[in-house]
Amino acid sequence: MRWLSVNFLLSALYMMSANLDSAVNGSVPEEHAKVLRDILSPAAKVYYPNSTEFNTLSARWSTLAEPNVNVVAVPSTEDDVAKIVQFAKKANLPILAFNGAHAAITTLGRMQGGIEIYMGQLSSVAIAQDDKTITVGGGTSSKAVTDALWNAGKQTVTGTCECVSVLGPALGGGHGWLQGHYGLVADQFVSMNVVLADGTLQTIDENSDLWWAMKGAGQNFGIVTSLTSKIYDIEQYDWAIETLIFDGDKVEAVYQAANDHLSPVPVNLINWSYWLNIPGADPDKPVVLFYIIQEGATTVNPAYTKPFHDIGPISIEAESGDYRDLARWTQVALDSTPCQKTGLANPRFPAYLKEYNIPAQKLAYDAFAAEVSGDSPFSTSIFMFEAYPVQGVQAIDSDSAAFAFRSDNILTAPLITYTPSSNELDQQAAELGNKLRNIVHKGSGSEELHAYVNYAFGDESPQNWYGYEQWRQDRLKALKKKYDPEGRFSFFAPVE
């Protein structure tokens, strides 16, 4: 009887074709949202525009090229997700899963009218009895996983920002603090439950042909409702950081020292840096904020820090703590500014590097400083440089996953932050971001632009996101044709 009830409701909605046309181009009639609510579990929720809940749950971290949704559905069970996808398929409505904070790719703006599936209620953490794996709900945050594992003496690779979900970065590969030991977030996958484009909920693992694609291009193939991943004993409880601030005139010296002394990054070390305006340090131009983070220490080894001390930083600050402090130290904790949704546009323009090209760093800094200093509308922008240890990433066969850029060492990305006000300003931001990216990419000497898909702007190609090898592109397209021939999951960095 339940099956008959669900299908009757789906069929009834499908028959309302005139109203469905308006749903795609305008608002979904509220009575149809009620139909959707009736087929879901008791704890599921459906919100309609102009409600506080709708506005909160549909808000984006970046307001540039936002998806336009008419209904927010909040599943409380994995089966709810399948029913929402079935409902949308029958009604010919677009769907988009929302999960966390930081997706800013402009291809999401192609979602015009339809159903947002907000994954927040699917948050759970369960450690297996053998202490070798963890199973998390599809809406679980990285912080929730880190805290639960830490309390059990365990750890795993998650994204660095506390406000992102585990699955968000993982499906694009996923960089993390512990990748030097264990590989990317996607390299930890053991199995997953995923709702496919046909609305079926399936469990897949390494025996599925789809497994390869989910590890790097997963947003194109379904909605992951739960994930089982590898976990590990905590080996080192102590962590230390040294934060150095340099005048912009020291850019060449700083990155030459990084090449000479932190390349490749040792397995127990992480090096991040930001270019940004800090008026208290330099009122006229951006500074270089430089982090050296060491695992298994209460003070960062002077062998790593002395070359940078010798350059002459404006300030040096040392702290010690444990793994749970890393996000706060690097300003990506839940209460940090980059984790807030404040109506800003936040496009990024990523490019991977093997090492720093010092003349290119200088050119990029000068171009950045010229555009973000003073009363520029882009004055709160930053240029990010993330150098993680890569031993664990590069120990894994590159052909084993859709993530294609294991041989790269440094992730760079200008983040052009501004208050959107016009198409002209949007265009200026895009031109600036691409100009900065092109400078560092040209300095790499590579003809191929390798762009981390989770940071992508949206004007890149599938080759930039998923690799230039023809076999990779062919394999992704073949899997897309098999599992999502109608392109239901094609709003985030589509494979074709």
Solvent accessible surface area in square Angstrom, and as a share of the most:
residue,aa,sasa,rsa
1,M,186,0.83
2,R,123,0.45
3,W,176,0.62
4,L,102,0.51
5,S,49,0.31
6,V,12,0.07
7,N,51,0.26
8,F,142,0.59
9,L,37,0.18
10,L,12,0.06
11,S,48,0.31
12,A,32,0.25
13,L,2,0.01
14,Y,115,0.44
15,M,147,0.66
16,M,71,0.32
17,S,70,0.45
18,A,80,0.62
19,N,62,0.32
20,L,14,0.07
21,D,93,0.48
22,S,54,0.35
23,A,0,0.00
24,V,47,0.27
25,N,127,0.65
26,G,36,0.34
27,S,60,0.39
28,V,5,0.03
29,P,25,0.16
30,E,85,0.38
31,E,95,0.43
32,H,2,0.01
33,A,6,0.05
34,K,123,0.52
35,V,25,0.14
36,L,1,0.01
37,R,70,0.26
38,D,92,0.48
39,I,1,0.00
40,L,8,0.04
41,S,22,0.14
42,P,128,0.80
43,A,53,0.41
44,A,3,0.02
45,K,85,0.36
46,V,29,0.17
47,Y,42,0.16
48,Y,55,0.21
49,P,35,0.22
50,N,146,0.75
51,S,34,0.22
52,T,104,0.61
53,E,78,0.35
54,F,18,0.08
55,N,85,0.44
56,T,87,0.50
57,L,33,0.17
58,S,22,0.14
59,A,40,0.31
60,R,29,0.11
61,W,12,0.04
62,S,5,0.03
63,T,34,0.20
64,L,25,0.13
65,A,41,0.32
66,E,68,0.31
67,P,16,0.10
68,N,64,0.33
69,V,14,0.08
70,N,8,0.04
71,V,1,0.01
72,V,0,0.00
73,A,0,0.00
74,V,6,0.04
75,P,0,0.00
76,S,26,0.17
77,T,55,0.32
78,E,49,0.22
79,D,71,0.37
80,D,1,0.01
81,V,0,0.00
82,A,3,0.02
83,K,32,0.14
84,I,0,0.00
85,V,0,0.00
86,Q,62,0.27
87,F,4,0.02
88,A,0,0.00
89,K,78,0.33
90,K,82,0.35
91,A,1,0.01
92,N,108,0.56
93,L,1,0.00
94,P,26,0.16
95,I,1,0.01
96,L,21,0.11
97,A,39,0.30
98,F,10,0.04
99,N,46,0.23
100,G,37,0.35
101,A,12,0.10
102,H,25,0.11
103,A,35,0.27
104,A,8,0.07
105,I,3,0.02
106,T,33,0.19
107,T,4,0.02
108,L,8,0.04
109,G,17,0.16
110,R,143,0.52
111,M,0,0.00
112,Q,91,0.41
113,G,0,0.00
114,G,0,0.00
115,I,2,0.01
116,E,0,0.00
117,I,0,0.00
118,Y,56,0.21
119,M,2,0.01
120,G,33,0.32
121,Q,70,0.31
122,L,15,0.08
123,S,60,0.38
124,S,65,0.42
125,V,49,0.28
126,A,60,0.46
127,I,57,0.29
128,A,36,0.28
129,Q,190,0.85
130,D,87,0.45
131,D,67,0.35
132,K,136,0.58
133,T,29,0.17
134,I,3,0.02
135,T,54,0.31
136,V,6,0.03
137,G,5,0.05
138,G,0,0.00
139,G,13,0.12
140,T,1,0.00
141,S,37,0.24
142,S,3,0.02
143,K,64,0.27
144,A,38,0.30
145,V,3,0.02
146,T,24,0.14
147,D,44,0.23
148,A,33,0.26
149,L,1,0.01
150,W,28,0.10
151,N,124,0.63
152,A,54,0.42
153,G,23,0.22
154,K,22,0.10
155,Q,8,0.03
156,T,8,0.05
157,V,3,0.02
158,T,4,0.02
159,G,6,0.06
160,T,15,0.09
161,C,18,0.11
162,E,23,0.10
163,C,20,0.12
164,V,16,0.09
165,S,3,0.02
166,V,9,0.05
167,L,6,0.03
168,G,29,0.28
169,P,19,0.12
170,A,0,0.00
171,L,14,0.07
172,G,0,0.00
173,G,0,0.00
174,G,0,0.00
175,H,20,0.09
176,G,0,0.00
177,W,11,0.04
178,L,1,0.00
179,Q,1,0.01
180,G,4,0.04
181,H,76,0.34
182,Y,42,0.16
183,G,0,0.00
184,L,0,0.00
185,V,4,0.02
186,A,1,0.01
187,D,19,0.10
188,Q,2,0.01
189,F,12,0.05
190,V,59,0.34
191,S,27,0.17
192,M,3,0.01
193,N,36,0.19
194,V,0,0.00
195,V,0,0.00
196,L,6,0.03
197,A,6,0.05
198,D,79,0.41
199,G,1,0.01
200,T,55,0.32
201,L,65,0.32
202,Q,75,0.33
203,T,98,0.57
204,I,11,0.05
205,D,46,0.24
206,E,137,0.62
207,N,134,0.69
208,S,30,0.19
209,D,63,0.33
210,L,0,0.00
211,W,21,0.08
212,W,11,0.04
213,A,0,0.00
214,M,0,0.00
215,K,26,0.11
216,G,2,0.02
217,A,0,0.00
218,G,0,0.00
219,Q,37,0.16
220,N,1,0.00
221,F,0,0.00
222,G,5,0.05
223,I,10,0.05
224,V,7,0.04
225,T,1,0.00
226,S,14,0.09
227,L,2,0.01
228,T,26,0.15
229,S,12,0.08
230,K,86,0.36
231,I,9,0.05
232,Y,56,0.21
233,D,81,0.42
234,I,15,0.08
235,E,124,0.56
236,Q,83,0.37
237,Y,115,0.44
238,D,67,0.35
239,W,5,0.02
240,A,1,0.00
241,I,2,0.01
242,E,12,0.05
243,T,22,0.13
244,L,0,0.00
245,I,28,0.14
246,F,0,0.00
247,D,32,0.17
248,G,0,0.00
249,D,100,0.52
250,K,64,0.27
251,V,1,0.00
252,E,77,0.34
253,A,44,0.34
254,V,0,0.00
255,Y,0,0.00
256,Q,76,0.34
257,A,9,0.07
258,A,2,0.02
259,N,26,0.14
260,D,88,0.46
261,H,90,0.40
262,L,5,0.02
263,S,48,0.31
264,P,95,0.60
265,V,9,0.05
266,P,36,0.22
267,V,58,0.33
268,N,46,0.24
269,L,0,0.00
270,I,2,0.01
271,N,4,0.02
272,W,5,0.02
273,S,1,0.01
274,Y,14,0.05
275,W,0,0.00
276,L,29,0.14
277,N,41,0.21
278,I,51,0.26
279,P,98,0.61
280,G,84,0.81
281,A,29,0.22
282,D,14,0.07
283,P,109,0.69
284,D,109,0.57
285,K,52,0.22
286,P,0,0.00
287,V,0,0.00
288,V,0,0.00
289,L,8,0.04
290,F,0,0.00
291,Y,2,0.01
292,I,0,0.00
293,I,0,0.00
294,Q,17,0.08
295,E,9,0.04
296,G,36,0.35
297,A,18,0.14
298,T,86,0.50
299,T,89,0.51
300,V,4,0.02
301,N,63,0.32
302,P,90,0.57
303,A,71,0.55
304,Y,45,0.17
305,T,3,0.02
306,K,119,0.50
307,P,27,0.17
308,F,0,0.00
309,H,66,0.30
310,D,96,0.50
311,I,34,0.17
312,G,39,0.37
313,P,27,0.17
314,I,82,0.42
315,S,49,0.32
316,I,81,0.41
317,E,100,0.45
318,A,65,0.51
319,E,61,0.27
320,S,66,0.42
321,G,27,0.26
322,D,26,0.14
323,Y,13,0.05
324,R,105,0.38
325,D,31,0.16
326,L,1,0.00
327,A,7,0.05
328,R,131,0.48
329,W,15,0.05
330,T,0,0.00
331,Q,77,0.34
332,V,9,0.05
333,A,8,0.07
334,L,89,0.44
335,D,127,0.66
336,S,17,0.11
337,T,116,0.67
338,P,43,0.27
339,C,13,0.08
340,Q,70,0.31
341,K,87,0.37
342,T,95,0.55
343,G,40,0.39
344,L,52,0.26
345,A,0,0.00
346,N,9,0.05
347,P,1,0.01
348,R,11,0.04
349,F,0,0.00
350,P,0,0.00
351,A,0,0.00
352,Y,14,0.05
353,L,5,0.03
354,K,102,0.43
355,E,98,0.44
356,Y,11,0.04
357,N,55,0.28
358,I,29,0.14
359,P,88,0.55
360,A,6,0.04
361,Q,1,0.01
362,K,61,0.26
363,L,112,0.56
364,A,0,0.00
365,Y,6,0.02
366,D,62,0.32
367,A,14,0.11
368,F,0,0.00
369,A,15,0.12
370,A,83,0.64
371,E,73,0.33
372,V,0,0.00
373,S,32,0.21
374,G,70,0.68
375,D,145,0.75
376,S,21,0.13
377,P,76,0.48
378,F,10,0.04
379,S,35,0.23
380,T,95,0.55
381,S,1,0.00
382,I,26,0.13
383,F,0,0.00
384,M,18,0.08
385,F,1,0.00
386,E,5,0.02
387,A,4,0.03
388,Y,8,0.03
389,P,2,0.01
390,V,14,0.08
391,Q,73,0.33
392,G,8,0.08
393,V,5,0.03
394,Q,81,0.36
395,A,87,0.67
396,I,54,0.27
397,D,93,0.48
398,S,42,0.27
399,D,78,0.41
400,S,44,0.28
401,A,1,0.00
402,A,1,0.01
403,F,11,0.05
404,A,14,0.11
405,F,10,0.04
406,R,9,0.03
407,S,66,0.43
408,D,13,0.07
409,N,41,0.21
410,I,9,0.05
411,L,4,0.02
412,T,0,0.00
413,A,0,0.00
414,P,0,0.00
415,L,15,0.08
416,I,0,0.00
417,T,11,0.06
418,Y,3,0.01
419,T,91,0.53
420,P,46,0.29
421,S,92,0.59
422,S,53,0.34
423,N,132,0.68
424,E,120,0.54
425,L,23,0.11
426,D,35,0.18
427,Q,98,0.44
428,Q,75,0.33
429,A,1,0.00
430,A,16,0.12
431,E,98,0.44
432,L,9,0.04
433,G,0,0.00
434,N,34,0.18
435,K,102,0.43
436,L,0,0.00
437,R,6,0.02
438,N,82,0.42
439,I,35,0.18
440,V,3,0.02
441,H,33,0.15
442,K,170,0.72
443,G,19,0.18
444,S,44,0.28
445,G,69,0.67
446,S,51,0.33
447,E,173,0.78
448,E,68,0.30
449,L,28,0.14
450,H,30,0.13
451,A,0,0.00
452,Y,9,0.03
453,V,6,0.03
454,N,21,0.11
455,Y,34,0.13
456,A,3,0.02
457,F,21,0.09
458,G,12,0.12
459,D,80,0.42
460,E,16,0.07
461,S,38,0.25
462,P,32,0.20
463,Q,61,0.27
464,N,17,0.09
465,W,15,0.05
466,Y,2,0.01
467,G,1,0.01
468,Y,78,0.30
469,E,74,0.33
470,Q,117,0.52
471,W,97,0.34
472,R,1,0.00
473,Q,2,0.01
474,D,72,0.38
475,R,96,0.35
476,L,1,0.00
477,K,75,0.32
478,A,62,0.48
479,L,13,0.06
480,K,8,0.03
481,K,157,0.67
482,K,128,0.54
483,Y,44,0.17
484,D,2,0.01
485,P,100,0.63
486,E,122,0.55
487,G,28,0.27
488,R,28,0.10
489,F,17,0.07
490,S,29,0.19
491,F,33,0.14
492,F,23,0.10
493,A,0,0.00
494,P,13,0.08
495,V,1,0.01
496,E,122,0.55
